[in-house]
Amino acid sequence: MVKKVILWVVGVLVAIVAIVYIAFQVSPLPGVLIIQRAFSGDVVTDKERYGRTISKVSVDRDVSYPSDYSENTVDIF
């Protein structure tokens, strides 16, 4: 009796894991929903820390690099 219950629980868990794996392989929707949920919370801003940090950042825009393609610039922060 206990053996049957354990096998049933293990079988259900394996089926759930297989369904989730297949869902992520077949469609981008599950990943999109997880990312959307992760970034849907409140935005935390600390203006004082931002002001101190931004003054320490240097920016080099449109730095060229060798490339076979026409768009060969990069911005470096």
Long-range contacts (C-beta under 8 A, 24 or more apart in sequence): none
